[in-house]
Amino acid sequence: GVPGVESEEVVAALMGLGYSQTEAADAVARSDLPADAPIEEKVRLALAHFARARAD
């Protein structure tokens, strides 16, 4: 997992892109985000989760 503060930053970034807090938090929870990755990478991985979810 991701420490709370960092995951909150990722959620905030996703919300800035128009996702709801629920969607953003769910994507962060379901994406296996490496703890040592930069925020930008975590946001990209979470966005990839949305892309996969839409493809299903």
Secondary structure, DSSP 4 states (H G I P E B T S, - for coil): ---HHHHHHHHHHHHHTT--HHHHHHHHHHS---TTS-HHHHHHHHHHHHHHHHH-
